[in-house]
Amino acid sequence: MYSELKKYCVKDSALIFDAIQAIERSDEGFAVVLDDAGKVQGVLTDGDVRRALLSGKTLQHPLKQHVRKDFLYVNEHASRAEVLDLMQARKIRHVPVLDEKGGLAGIHLLSSIIGAKELPNWAVIMAGGKGTRLHPITETIPKPMIKVAGRPILERVVLHLISHGIRRIFISVNHLSGQIESHFGSGERFGCRIEYLKELPEKPLGTAGSLALLPGKPSEPVFVINGDLITDIDIRGMLDFQKEGGFDLVMGLKPYMHQVPFGCVEVDGDKIVSLEEKPVLQRLINVGVYALSPAVIEEIAEEFLPITSLFENAIRSGLKVGAYETEFDWIDVGQHHHLKKAQGL
């Protein structure tokens, strides 16, 4: 067990007095209860201790019967955004991380997630599209506001940005924008500042053109993400990659494999030279996350410009364009079958 976790722990054979000491050591209002083998049995909060004392128990009473055994926990693969989502949904401030044997592998604290070192970077979420491929659903609700596991996709994006330290977020809106603005407001209840880039209905600007609506020149690279993505991409890692490489623009990439359902044939003129049965092809795909330098942002005009065209123009102009290739969970819910997959249907 990591030494820094010991201050949170108390044995299930201990007394209420020992639990109070552990809660005081943690300075987070709770303790994790372990058995002699080091397996987590539950948690005990300062509220649990108060209720035990008010019921007539003394400091020398065993704590075991007061342990909260129906506690919420996650495994070691849970992302910070997922954990933050759970904390806000269940209104709790701490989530133990359990390993495969039920031992304590870590602790997520709301204070450390929300209090992650604030980044000076702005983020822009693209949420203005009509989502025509998801009709009829998107005729009455913006695509980013479709719920997955009880929460709008766009809210998950916002929480992911916050968990990486981004506190100033712009949402580019157009189609049914009132629903987005009503849900997020100023961003105060999410622990960030949210502003809106509003395209005119008769003058769509595209995924890059709307960046011309940003209020002034940012001092640091801007992280741009599509509002219909479910991803745990390492935002800090991508921004560090841009800075260290001196890139003007960076595009997030992910390997994509596709198996051809037929046997393939290689020919040379009219002669067959090789056969390959149902080969697997791999390509790198654009996953809808980008980082753009302040200089690039400043040059964007208020006119229709897809972000892919911005990258193509940058390559032709000789700018330094980076490829941030990494393995991360990613689902684009732009089509009905992708949405059903995300919703577990």
C-alpha positions as CSV (number, residue, x, y, z in Angstrom):
1,M,0.0,0.0,0.0
2,Y,1.3,3.5,-0.8
3,S,2.5,5.2,2.3
4,E,0.4,8.3,1.6
5,L,-2.7,6.2,1.8
6,K,-2.0,4.9,5.3
7,K,-3.3,8.0,7.0
8,Y,-6.8,7.3,5.6
9,C,-6.9,3.7,6.9
10,V,-8.2,2.1,10.1
11,K,-8.6,-1.6,10.9
12,D,-12.1,-3.1,11.2
13,S,-11.1,-4.5,14.6
14,A,-10.4,-0.9,15.9
15,L,-12.4,1.3,18.2
16,I,-14.5,4.4,17.5
17,F,-11.6,6.4,19.1
18,D,-9.2,5.0,16.5
19,A,-11.6,5.9,13.7
20,I,-11.7,9.5,14.9
21,Q,-7.9,9.7,14.9
22,A,-7.9,8.4,11.3
23,I,-10.5,10.9,10.2
24,E,-8.5,13.6,11.8
25,R,-5.3,12.4,10.0
26,S,-7.0,12.4,6.6
27,D,-8.4,15.9,7.0
28,E,-11.1,14.9,4.5
29,G,-13.8,13.8,7.0
30,F,-13.6,10.0,6.3
31,A,-11.6,6.9,6.8
32,V,-11.2,3.7,4.9
33,V,-11.8,0.5,6.9
34,L,-9.6,-2.5,6.2
35,D,-9.5,-6.1,7.4
36,D,-6.3,-7.8,8.6
37,A,-5.6,-8.9,5.1
38,G,-5.7,-5.4,3.8
39,K,-9.0,-5.8,1.9
40,V,-11.4,-2.8,2.0
41,Q,-14.5,-3.5,4.1
42,G,-16.1,-0.1,3.8
43,V,-15.7,3.6,4.8
44,L,-16.5,5.6,7.9
45,T,-17.3,9.3,7.8
46,D,-17.3,11.9,10.6
47,G,-21.1,11.9,10.2
48,D,-21.2,8.1,11.0
49,V,-19.1,8.6,14.1
50,R,-21.3,11.5,15.3
51,R,-24.4,9.3,14.9
52,A,-22.8,6.5,16.8
53,L,-21.9,8.7,19.7
54,L,-25.4,10.3,19.7
55,S,-26.9,6.9,20.0
56,G,-25.0,6.3,23.2
57,K,-21.9,4.5,22.0
58,T,-18.6,5.5,23.7
59,L,-15.1,6.1,22.2
60,Q,-14.2,2.6,23.4
61,H,-17.0,0.9,21.4
62,P,-15.9,-1.2,18.4
63,L,-16.4,0.7,15.1
64,K,-17.2,-2.4,13.0
65,Q,-21.0,-2.2,13.3
66,H,-20.9,1.5,12.1
67,V,-18.9,0.9,8.9
68,R,-20.6,2.0,5.7
69,K,-20.4,-1.2,3.6
70,D,-22.5,0.0,0.6
71,F,-19.8,2.6,-0.3
72,L,-19.1,3.8,-3.8
73,Y,-15.7,2.8,-5.3
74,V,-14.1,2.6,-8.7
75,N,-11.4,0.4,-10.2
76,E,-7.9,1.6,-11.3
77,H,-9.0,2.2,-14.9
78,A,-11.7,4.9,-14.1
79,S,-10.9,8.3,-15.5
80,R,-11.0,11.4,-13.4
81,A,-13.9,12.7,-15.5
82,E,-15.9,9.6,-14.8
83,V,-15.1,9.9,-11.1
84,L,-16.1,13.6,-11.0
85,D,-19.3,12.6,-12.7
86,L,-20.1,10.0,-10.0
87,M,-19.2,12.5,-7.2
88,Q,-21.5,15.1,-8.5
89,A,-24.3,12.6,-9.2
90,R,-24.1,11.1,-5.7
91,K,-23.1,14.3,-3.9
92,I,-20.0,12.8,-2.3
93,R,-16.4,14.1,-1.8
94,H,-14.3,11.0,-1.9
95,V,-14.1,7.7,-3.8
96,P,-11.8,4.9,-3.0
97,V,-9.9,3.1,-5.8
98,L,-9.8,-0.7,-5.3
99,D,-7.5,-3.1,-7.0
100,E,-8.4,-6.6,-8.4
101,K,-8.1,-8.1,-4.9
102,G,-10.2,-5.5,-3.1
103,G,-7.2,-3.7,-1.7
104,L,-6.9,0.1,-1.5
105,A,-5.0,1.3,-4.6
106,G,-5.8,5.0,-4.3
107,I,-8.4,7.6,-3.3
108,H,-10.1,10.2,-5.5
109,L,-10.8,13.4,-3.6
110,L,-13.2,16.0,-4.9
111,S,-10.9,18.7,-3.6
112,S,-8.0,17.4,-5.7
113,I,-10.0,16.9,-8.9
114,I,-11.8,20.3,-8.8
115,G,-8.7,21.8,-7.3
116,A,-6.4,20.4,-10.1
117,K,-3.8,23.0,-11.0
118,E,-5.7,25.5,-13.2
119,L,-4.5,25.8,-16.7
120,P,-4.3,29.2,-18.5
121,N,-5.6,27.6,-21.7
122,W,-9.1,28.3,-23.0
123,A,-11.2,25.5,-24.4
124,V,-13.8,25.7,-27.2
125,I,-16.5,23.1,-27.5
126,M,-18.2,22.8,-31.0
127,A,-21.9,22.3,-30.3
128,G,-23.6,24.2,-33.1
129,G,-24.3,21.5,-35.6
130,K,-27.8,20.3,-36.6
131,G,-27.0,16.6,-36.2
132,T,-29.0,15.7,-39.3
133,R,-27.7,12.1,-39.2
134,L,-29.5,11.6,-35.9
135,H,-32.9,12.8,-37.1
136,P,-35.6,12.7,-35.8
137,I,-34.0,12.9,-32.3
138,T,-32.1,16.1,-33.1
139,E,-35.1,17.9,-34.5
140,T,-36.1,18.8,-30.9
141,I,-32.8,18.5,-29.0
142,P,-29.2,19.5,-29.9
143,K,-27.0,16.5,-30.6
144,P,-24.6,17.3,-27.7
145,M,-27.5,17.4,-25.2
146,I,-28.5,13.8,-25.9
147,K,-28.1,11.8,-22.7
148,V,-25.8,8.9,-22.2
149,A,-26.0,7.1,-18.9
150,G,-28.2,9.8,-17.5
151,R,-26.1,12.9,-18.5
152,P,-25.9,15.0,-21.6
153,I,-22.8,14.3,-23.7
154,L,-21.9,17.9,-23.6
155,E,-21.9,17.9,-19.8
156,R,-19.5,15.0,-19.8
157,V,-17.2,17.1,-22.1
158,V,-17.3,20.0,-19.7
159,L,-16.6,17.9,-16.7
160,H,-13.6,16.3,-18.5
161,L,-12.2,19.8,-19.3
162,I,-12.6,20.8,-15.7
163,S,-10.9,17.7,-14.4
164,H,-7.8,18.6,-16.4
165,G,-7.7,22.2,-15.0
166,I,-9.4,24.2,-17.7
167,R,-11.7,26.8,-16.1
168,R,-12.6,29.1,-19.1
169,I,-14.8,27.3,-21.6
170,F,-16.5,28.7,-24.7
171,I,-19.4,26.7,-26.3
172,S,-20.0,27.4,-30.0
173,V,-23.8,27.3,-30.4
174,N,-26.4,27.6,-33.2
175,H,-29.0,24.9,-33.6
176,L,-31.5,25.0,-30.6
177,S,-28.9,26.9,-28.6
178,G,-31.3,28.0,-25.9
179,Q,-31.4,24.4,-24.5
180,I,-27.6,24.5,-24.1
181,E,-27.4,28.0,-22.6
182,S,-30.3,27.2,-20.2
183,H,-28.6,24.0,-18.9
184,F,-25.0,25.4,-18.4
185,G,-25.7,29.0,-17.7
186,S,-22.5,30.8,-16.6
187,G,-20.9,27.6,-15.6
188,E,-20.8,28.5,-11.9
189,R,-22.4,25.3,-10.7
190,F,-19.8,23.3,-12.6
191,G,-16.9,25.2,-11.1
192,C,-15.9,27.0,-14.3
193,R,-16.7,30.0,-16.5
194,I,-18.8,29.3,-19.6
195,E,-19.4,31.7,-22.4
196,Y,-21.1,31.3,-25.7
197,L,-19.9,31.9,-29.3
198,K,-23.2,32.5,-31.2
199,E,-23.3,32.0,-34.9
200,L,-26.1,33.7,-36.9
201,P,-28.6,31.1,-38.2
202,E,-28.2,32.6,-41.7
203,K,-24.4,32.7,-41.4
204,P,-22.9,29.4,-40.2
205,L,-19.2,29.6,-39.7
206,G,-18.2,26.0,-39.4
207,T,-15.9,24.4,-36.8
208,A,-13.0,26.7,-37.4
209,G,-14.8,29.9,-38.5
210,S,-16.6,30.2,-35.2
211,L,-13.2,30.6,-33.4
212,A,-13.1,34.1,-34.9
213,L,-15.9,35.0,-32.4
214,L,-13.5,34.5,-29.4
215,P,-13.3,37.7,-27.4
216,G,-9.7,38.9,-28.0
217,K,-6.5,37.0,-28.5
218,P,-5.8,34.1,-26.1
219,S,-2.4,34.1,-24.3
220,E,-2.0,30.3,-24.6
221,P,-3.0,27.6,-27.1
222,V,-6.7,26.9,-27.3
223,F,-8.0,23.3,-26.9
224,V,-10.9,22.6,-29.3
225,I,-13.2,19.6,-29.0
226,N,-16.3,18.5,-30.8
227,G,-19.3,18.5,-28.4
228,D,-20.6,15.1,-29.4
229,L,-17.6,13.0,-28.2
230,I,-17.3,10.7,-25.3
231,T,-13.6,10.5,-24.6
232,D,-11.0,10.4,-21.9
233,I,-8.2,12.0,-23.9
234,D,-5.3,13.4,-21.9
235,I,-5.9,17.1,-22.4
236,R,-2.8,18.2,-20.4
237,G,-0.7,15.6,-22.3
238,M,-1.9,17.0,-25.6
239,L,-1.2,20.6,-24.6
240,D,2.3,19.6,-23.3
241,F,2.9,17.8,-26.6
242,Q,2.1,21.0,-28.5
243,K,4.3,23.2,-26.3
244,E,7.3,20.8,-26.3
245,G,7.1,20.3,-30.0
246,G,6.6,24.0,-30.9
247,F,3.6,23.1,-33.1
248,D,1.3,25.8,-34.5
249,L,-1.6,23.3,-34.7
250,V,-2.1,19.8,-33.3
251,M,-4.7,17.2,-34.2
252,G,-5.7,14.3,-32.0
253,L,-5.4,10.9,-33.7
254,K,-6.4,7.4,-32.9
255,P,-5.6,4.1,-34.8
256,Y,-8.6,2.6,-36.5
257,M,-8.7,-0.9,-37.8
258,H,-11.1,-2.4,-40.3
259,Q,-11.2,-5.9,-41.5
260,V,-12.0,-6.4,-45.1
261,P,-14.7,-9.1,-45.3
262,F,-13.3,-10.7,-48.5
263,G,-10.1,-12.2,-49.6
264,C,-7.9,-9.6,-51.3
265,V,-5.7,-10.1,-54.3
266,E,-2.5,-8.3,-55.3
267,V,-1.8,-8.2,-59.1
268,D,1.0,-7.0,-61.4
269,G,-0.6,-6.3,-64.7
270,D,-2.5,-9.5,-65.6
271,K,-0.7,-11.7,-63.1
272,I,-1.7,-12.5,-59.5
273,V,1.3,-12.1,-57.2
274,S,-0.2,-12.6,-53.8
275,L,-3.4,-13.5,-51.9
276,E,-4.5,-12.3,-48.5
277,E,-7.6,-13.6,-46.8
278,K,-9.7,-10.9,-45.1
279,P,-6.8,-8.5,-44.2
280,V,-7.0,-6.0,-41.4
281,L,-6.3,-2.5,-42.5
282,Q,-5.1,0.2,-40.1
283,R,-5.3,4.0,-40.5
284,L,-5.0,7.0,-38.2
285,I,-8.3,8.9,-37.9
286,N,-9.1,12.4,-36.8
287,V,-11.0,12.2,-33.4
288,G,-12.2,15.7,-33.2
289,V,-9.8,17.2,-30.7
290,Y,-7.3,20.0,-31.6
291,A,-4.9,22.5,-30.1
292,L,-4.3,25.8,-31.9
293,S,-1.7,28.4,-31.1
294,P,-2.8,32.0,-30.4
295,A,-1.2,33.1,-33.7
296,V,-3.4,30.6,-35.7
297,I,-6.5,31.8,-33.8
298,E,-5.7,35.4,-34.6
299,E,-5.6,34.7,-38.4
300,I,-9.0,33.1,-38.5
301,A,-11.6,35.3,-40.3
302,E,-15.3,35.4,-39.5
303,E,-16.4,33.2,-42.4
304,F,-17.3,29.6,-43.1
305,L,-14.3,27.4,-42.5
306,P,-14.3,23.8,-41.5
307,I,-11.4,22.9,-39.1
308,T,-10.1,20.3,-41.5
309,S,-9.7,23.1,-44.1
310,L,-7.8,25.1,-41.5
311,F,-5.3,22.2,-41.1
312,E,-5.0,21.7,-44.9
313,N,-4.3,25.5,-45.3
314,A,-1.7,25.3,-42.5
315,I,0.1,22.4,-44.1
316,R,0.2,24.2,-47.5
317,S,1.5,27.4,-45.7
318,G,4.4,25.5,-44.1
319,L,3.2,25.8,-40.5
320,K,4.3,23.1,-38.1
321,V,1.4,20.7,-37.7
322,G,1.6,18.1,-35.0
323,A,0.0,14.6,-34.8
324,Y,-0.9,13.6,-31.2
325,E,-1.4,9.9,-31.5
326,T,-2.5,8.1,-28.4
327,E,-4.7,5.3,-27.2
328,F,-7.8,6.5,-25.3
329,D,-11.5,5.7,-25.1
330,W,-13.4,7.5,-27.8
331,I,-16.9,7.3,-29.2
332,D,-18.4,9.7,-31.8
333,V,-22.2,9.6,-31.4
334,G,-22.8,11.2,-34.8
335,Q,-24.8,8.2,-36.1
336,H,-27.7,6.2,-34.6
337,H,-25.7,2.9,-34.2
338,H,-22.8,4.8,-32.5
339,L,-25.3,6.5,-30.1
340,K,-26.9,3.1,-29.3
341,K,-23.4,1.7,-28.6
342,A,-22.7,4.6,-26.2
343,Q,-26.0,4.2,-24.5
344,G,-25.4,0.4,-24.1
345,L,-28.3,-0.5,-26.3
